[in-house]
Amino acid sequence: MDRLPQDIYDEIGEYLSKSNFDRPALATISRRWQGAIERHTFREISANSTELERFRDIVQHDRRRYVKKLNYLIILPAYSEDARARFEREEDRQANDEGFTTAIHCLFHILKVWDVHKDGYIEFSIKDVYSISDHEFLVASSVNKGNNTLYPWGFRTDGSTARRVVDLEAWRHKYSYLRLLRSSELPIVHVVTSFETRPFTRRICDRVAIDIAAKLPNLLDTWLKFNDWEIPYLALRRTHRHDLVQAISNILPQSSALQKLRIIIGSVYFWSPSWYHGNLSLNGAVPDPLCNAFRVTTSLMRNLKELFIYGDVDASIMWPSSGPVSPEPYWQGLQRLRVHFTARRPSGGCYFLEPGNTTVISDAQARFDKKMPPGYGFSEEEDIRAAESFCLRDNVISKGSCHVDVVPNDSLIPLMEAFGRVCLQLPMLKAAELCSTIPGLDETDKTHTSYRRSIWGVWYFSPGTTHRGKEFYDPAFFEDTDQRRLFWDVKSWRPSAHLSNLLRSIGKDRHGDQLVEKFVDSWNSVRKQRPR
């Protein structure tokens, strides 16, 4: 039987990988069986930062070329039971930064010796970052995530004294952001072509993902989720955004091989006046320095084919503020452009108006404009008092009520014009979208605060390009696919003749005058029937 070609063993191993067969036993029969079984066993593996030596010893030689995806779990230092009753302070953050940095550096020192010619390429994902002392039901990667059967939130019983003890749970590190120290010393890793960061138990500084990506010269695809939108304390948020601007401007250009770039810096859930207050820039600059840096940096990426960004953006994310004519074409290889904007403007205020109200929703004042969270610059006694008096209600910004309808105000027009202008100069463009999410109507209770969302925006498709996600969009999106198409899902609002003509011209030079243009309603045709 050992005379059979190896690919026959591999096919049998593929079939057995989907069954309960004792594959380890089969791997001991012969070298051919071992190769067939290990090819599937090591295809996707998880490594723990506390067991890297074991990972290095097991995954070597031929096993390296079997690995196609590596998920990394980073374990931070433990902390005491008493620490649960106070917010993290600078010394806690420094210890966690060192633990996090060591975990990244050690893994990269292992991966740097992998050879692309012998070992091939892999996808790399940081799956989670947490402390071994964190409650299991709070750990994002745990199978028991959310299963809090230990005690009610906020307080626990000290068995020895029968007294109630404050337990801040995840709030003790809510506003701590892990930093990657000595990033310039991080080794170059050539075998990674895809890199992803997910929502973690612990938060990392937004620039960390860019620092890591810069050490992956063969990176083609990356999906990065940032924390920026989660920081209600504006003073802290502005500092983080400024740091991210520096990383995007100075570090991200090193990822010049990127073909797909997806960045999430926003949430669809917030629809509250207090969330729109204040300029997000450290010095109050307009247009937004973060959006401008992102456009300038990605314009240098000649290989970029797909670009997706979601967050608090303004027109400079797509078009320079100098005027209607760009000094030089950019994104010339881009085939798909997706910009999902939140209702919040980076300069402050909202892109939408409440029905029957001429006042922008953002007129409400935020509580967190100049304050810093506990653990930042306060004395230990002040932090202890803050923990003892902690109230969840004071630390969560309301998502707002579910409006019957919303309409854009004039501030949204420059964003839509920027979308039209940039699409006109993209010769390879197949699909583009500029959209947001607004509260969907709850017909049984029009004041209901709901997670149900309706899309609002405009979409372009070239002939032969199909849309994704039939369960979310109006059926018209999937008709006339052999034509150049333009869809408006803007409820009762209608664009001006100038804006309409601008967007109708997208793809005209390449595909001709014929255009299918439709005003659609995905909410009434599809979305409102979906369960909450």
Solvent accessible surface area in square Angstrom, and as a share of the most:
residue,aa,sasa,rsa
1,M,144,0.64
2,D,76,0.40
3,R,234,0.85
4,L,67,0.34
5,P,79,0.50
6,Q,57,0.25
7,D,83,0.43
8,I,66,0.34
9,Y,0,0.00
10,D,24,0.12
11,E,120,0.54
12,I,56,0.29
13,G,0,0.00
14,E,55,0.25
15,Y,156,0.59
16,L,20,0.10
17,S,36,0.23
18,K,160,0.68
19,S,49,0.31
20,N,160,0.82
21,F,106,0.44
22,D,84,0.44
23,R,67,0.24
24,P,98,0.62
25,A,52,0.41
26,L,19,0.10
27,A,17,0.13
28,T,114,0.66
29,I,110,0.56
30,S,26,0.17
31,R,199,0.73
32,R,82,0.30
33,W,18,0.06
34,Q,50,0.22
35,G,13,0.12
36,A,0,0.00
37,I,7,0.03
38,E,19,0.08
39,R,73,0.27
40,H,23,0.10
41,T,67,0.39
42,F,23,0.10
43,R,99,0.36
44,E,97,0.43
45,I,24,0.12
46,S,68,0.44
47,A,4,0.03
48,N,41,0.21
49,S,21,0.13
50,T,93,0.54
51,E,89,0.40
52,L,15,0.07
53,E,124,0.56
54,R,156,0.57
55,F,17,0.07
56,R,114,0.41
57,D,77,0.40
58,I,59,0.30
59,V,6,0.03
60,Q,64,0.29
61,H,143,0.64
62,D,81,0.42
63,R,68,0.25
64,R,50,0.18
65,R,97,0.36
66,Y,14,0.05
67,V,1,0.00
68,K,103,0.44
69,K,47,0.20
70,L,0,0.00
71,N,8,0.04
72,Y,0,0.00
73,L,33,0.17
74,I,0,0.00
75,I,24,0.12
76,L,4,0.02
77,P,57,0.36
78,A,69,0.54
79,Y,47,0.18
80,S,68,0.44
81,E,95,0.43
82,D,119,0.62
83,A,4,0.03
84,R,22,0.08
85,A,32,0.25
86,R,65,0.24
87,F,11,0.04
88,E,5,0.02
89,R,41,0.15
90,E,70,0.31
91,E,102,0.46
92,D,28,0.15
93,R,17,0.06
94,Q,97,0.43
95,A,51,0.40
96,N,12,0.06
97,D,2,0.01
98,E,77,0.34
99,G,20,0.19
100,F,0,0.00
101,T,0,0.00
102,T,70,0.41
103,A,6,0.05
104,I,0,0.00
105,H,22,0.10
106,C,56,0.34
107,L,0,0.00
108,F,1,0.00
109,H,88,0.39
110,I,23,0.12
111,L,1,0.00
112,K,91,0.39
113,V,88,0.51
114,W,9,0.03
115,D,50,0.26
116,V,31,0.18
117,H,170,0.76
118,K,144,0.61
119,D,8,0.04
120,G,23,0.22
121,Y,102,0.39
122,I,2,0.01
123,E,80,0.36
124,F,2,0.01
125,S,1,0.01
126,I,1,0.00
127,K,68,0.29
128,D,0,0.00
129,V,0,0.00
130,Y,35,0.13
131,S,0,0.00
132,I,118,0.60
133,S,18,0.11
134,D,13,0.07
135,H,23,0.10
136,E,95,0.43
137,F,13,0.05
138,L,34,0.17
139,V,8,0.05
140,A,45,0.35
141,S,41,0.26
142,S,23,0.15
143,V,148,0.85
144,N,55,0.28
145,K,110,0.47
146,G,58,0.56
147,N,81,0.41
148,N,52,0.27
149,T,110,0.64
150,L,118,0.59
151,Y,44,0.17
152,P,108,0.68
153,W,106,0.37
154,G,5,0.05
155,F,80,0.33
156,R,42,0.15
157,T,96,0.56
158,D,34,0.18
159,G,74,0.72
160,S,101,0.65
161,T,79,0.46
162,A,84,0.65
163,R,133,0.49
164,R,170,0.62
165,V,19,0.11
166,V,31,0.18
167,D,1,0.01
168,L,3,0.01
169,E,11,0.05
170,A,36,0.28
171,W,35,0.12
172,R,8,0.03
173,H,5,0.02
174,K,43,0.18
175,Y,16,0.06
176,S,13,0.09
177,Y,10,0.04
178,L,9,0.04
179,R,96,0.35
180,L,16,0.08
181,L,53,0.26
182,R,111,0.40
183,S,32,0.21
184,S,98,0.63
185,E,115,0.52
186,L,5,0.02
187,P,17,0.10
188,I,76,0.39
189,V,0,0.00
190,H,84,0.38
191,V,0,0.00
192,V,1,0.00
193,T,25,0.15
194,S,25,0.16
195,F,1,0.00
196,E,57,0.26
197,T,5,0.03
198,R,72,0.26
199,P,88,0.55
200,F,28,0.12
201,T,12,0.07
202,R,7,0.03
203,R,41,0.15
204,I,11,0.06
205,C,13,0.08
206,D,6,0.03
207,R,57,0.21
208,V,1,0.01
209,A,3,0.02
210,I,1,0.00
211,D,9,0.05
212,I,0,0.00
213,A,2,0.01
214,A,10,0.08
215,K,32,0.13
216,L,1,0.00
217,P,51,0.32
218,N,46,0.24
219,L,1,0.00
220,L,67,0.33
221,D,32,0.16
222,T,2,0.01
223,W,83,0.29
224,L,1,0.00
225,K,54,0.23
226,F,4,0.02
227,N,18,0.09
228,D,1,0.00
229,W,32,0.11
230,E,34,0.15
231,I,1,0.00
232,P,14,0.09
233,Y,8,0.03
234,L,7,0.03
235,A,29,0.23
236,L,8,0.04
237,R,3,0.01
238,R,45,0.16
239,T,74,0.43
240,H,24,0.11
241,R,7,0.03
242,H,85,0.38
243,D,51,0.27
244,L,1,0.00
245,V,20,0.12
246,Q,69,0.31
247,A,0,0.00
248,I,3,0.01
249,S,50,0.32
250,N,96,0.49
251,I,38,0.19
252,L,2,0.01
253,P,46,0.29
254,Q,100,0.45
255,S,4,0.02
256,S,62,0.40
257,A,26,0.20
258,L,0,0.00
259,Q,62,0.28
260,K,78,0.33
261,L,0,0.00
262,R,53,0.19
263,I,2,0.01
264,I,31,0.15
265,I,8,0.04
266,G,4,0.04
267,S,14,0.09
268,V,40,0.23
269,Y,96,0.36
270,F,44,0.18
271,W,15,0.05
272,S,4,0.03
273,P,51,0.32
274,S,24,0.15
275,W,23,0.08
276,Y,2,0.01
277,H,34,0.15
278,G,16,0.16
279,N,31,0.16
280,L,0,0.00
281,S,9,0.06
282,L,95,0.47
283,N,128,0.65
284,G,39,0.38
285,A,34,0.26
286,V,107,0.61
287,P,46,0.29
288,D,6,0.03
289,P,44,0.27
290,L,6,0.03
291,C,2,0.01
292,N,53,0.27
293,A,10,0.07
294,F,4,0.02
295,R,20,0.07
296,V,71,0.41
297,T,5,0.03
298,T,0,0.00
299,S,20,0.13
300,L,101,0.50
301,M,7,0.03
302,R,168,0.61
303,N,74,0.38
304,L,2,0.01
305,K,88,0.37
306,E,43,0.19
307,L,4,0.02
308,F,15,0.06
309,I,3,0.02
310,Y,23,0.09
311,G,0,0.00
312,D,6,0.03
313,V,1,0.00
314,D,23,0.12
315,A,26,0.20
316,S,3,0.02
317,I,3,0.02
318,M,1,0.00
319,W,17,0.06
320,P,19,0.12
321,S,85,0.55
322,S,93,0.60
323,G,23,0.22
324,P,91,0.58
325,V,119,0.68
326,S,21,0.13
327,P,118,0.74
328,E,110,0.50
329,P,80,0.50
330,Y,16,0.06
331,W,9,0.03
332,Q,72,0.32
333,G,27,0.26
334,L,0,0.00
335,Q,45,0.20
336,R,49,0.18
337,L,0,0.00
338,R,73,0.26
339,V,1,0.01
340,H,33,0.15
341,F,1,0.00
342,T,15,0.09
343,A,6,0.05
344,R,2,0.01
345,R,51,0.18
346,P,3,0.02
347,S,49,0.32
348,G,12,0.12
349,G,5,0.05
350,C,0,0.00
351,Y,5,0.02
352,F,0,0.00
353,L,33,0.17
354,E,51,0.23
355,P,67,0.42
356,G,92,0.89
357,N,57,0.29
358,T,128,0.75
359,T,63,0.37
360,V,39,0.22
361,I,10,0.05
362,S,14,0.09
363,D,86,0.44
364,A,42,0.33
365,Q,131,0.58
366,A,15,0.12
367,R,133,0.48
368,F,6,0.03
369,D,36,0.19
370,K,178,0.75
371,K,115,0.49
372,M,63,0.28
373,P,0,0.00
374,P,30,0.19
375,G,3,0.03
376,Y,45,0.17
377,G,90,0.86
378,F,77,0.32
379,S,50,0.32
380,E,90,0.40
381,E,106,0.48
382,E,72,0.32
383,D,2,0.01
384,I,74,0.38
385,R,141,0.52
386,A,32,0.24
387,A,2,0.01
388,E,120,0.54
389,S,87,0.56
390,F,38,0.16
391,C,45,0.27
392,L,76,0.38
393,R,191,0.70
394,D,75,0.39
395,N,22,0.11
396,V,68,0.39
397,I,12,0.06
398,S,74,0.48
399,K,60,0.25
400,G,14,0.14
401,S,50,0.32
402,C,3,0.02
403,H,30,0.13
404,V,81,0.47
405,D,41,0.21
406,V,2,0.01
407,V,46,0.27
408,P,12,0.07
409,N,20,0.10
410,D,123,0.64
411,S,37,0.24
412,L,0,0.00
413,I,48,0.25
414,P,67,0.42
415,L,1,0.01
416,M,1,0.01
417,E,30,0.14
418,A,2,0.02
419,F,0,0.00
420,G,0,0.00
421,R,58,0.21
422,V,0,0.00
423,C,3,0.02
424,L,80,0.40
425,Q,36,0.16
426,L,10,0.05
427,P,66,0.42
428,M,85,0.38
429,L,8,0.04
430,K,86,0.37
431,A,9,0.07
432,A,2,0.02
433,E,12,0.06
434,L,2,0.01
435,C,4,0.03
436,S,3,0.02
437,T,30,0.18
438,I,6,0.03
439,P,21,0.13
440,G,2,0.02
441,L,40,0.20
442,D,5,0.03
443,E,106,0.47
444,T,130,0.76
445,D,64,0.33
446,K,111,0.47
447,T,104,0.60
448,H,60,0.27
449,T,73,0.43
450,S,25,0.16
451,Y,125,0.48
452,R,43,0.16
453,R,78,0.29
454,S,2,0.01
455,I,6,0.03
456,W,2,0.01
457,G,0,0.00
458,V,0,0.00
459,W,0,0.00
460,Y,2,0.01
461,F,4,0.02
462,S,5,0.03
463,P,49,0.31
464,G,61,0.58
465,T,10,0.06
466,T,79,0.46
467,H,27,0.12
468,R,133,0.48
469,G,27,0.26
470,K,141,0.60
471,E,86,0.39
472,F,70,0.29
473,Y,25,0.10
474,D,20,0.10
475,P,76,0.48
476,A,13,0.10
477,F,0,0.00
478,F,42,0.17
479,E,82,0.37
480,D,64,0.33
481,T,45,0.26
482,D,101,0.52
483,Q,41,0.18
484,R,6,0.02
485,R,0,0.00
486,L,0,0.00
487,F,1,0.00
488,W,0,0.00
489,D,0,0.00
490,V,1,0.01
491,K,48,0.20
492,S,83,0.53
493,W,41,0.14
494,R,126,0.46
495,P,20,0.13
496,S,67,0.43
497,A,78,0.60
498,H,110,0.49
499,L,1,0.00
500,S,8,0.05
501,N,81,0.41
502,L,27,0.14
503,L,2,0.01
504,R,101,0.37
505,S,39,0.25
506,I,1,0.00
507,G,20,0.19
508,K,87,0.37
509,D,151,0.78
510,R,133,0.49
511,H,63,0.28
512,G,33,0.32
513,D,109,0.56
514,Q,125,0.56
515,L,44,0.22
516,V,29,0.17
517,E,51,0.23
518,K,62,0.26
519,F,86,0.36
520,V,17,0.10
521,D,46,0.24
522,S,0,0.00
523,W,14,0.05
524,N,76,0.39
525,S,52,0.34
526,V,27,0.15
527,R,38,0.14
528,K,61,0.26
529,Q,118,0.52
530,R,95,0.35
531,P,123,0.77
532,R,167,0.61
